[in-house]
Amino acid sequence: MYSSFLLHPQKAAKQFGVDERDLLIKIGQMKAVGGQEDLIYEVAQNLAR
């Protein structure tokens, strides 16, 4: 994962009040690639539930 990709999970984790590590693990399990910012926010929202 390249460093600029981390900006979106950091922002999404903060916005939805979830642990950034949990979000990154879930995204990794989904085999997401860089450039899927909408997916990151969707996953963060689901984790917050």
Phi, psi and omega in degrees: 000129181275156191297324181291339176292331184292338181299319183290315175298324179297314180294317181294319179298318179293317182298320185259000176069039178245162178287127182301323180294318178298320179296314180296321178296314181298317179296319178297320178297331180277356182059039178288152177243166180303149178095008180250056185299323180298324178294321180301313181292325178295316180295318179300318179296319179294321178295330181289340183286000000 
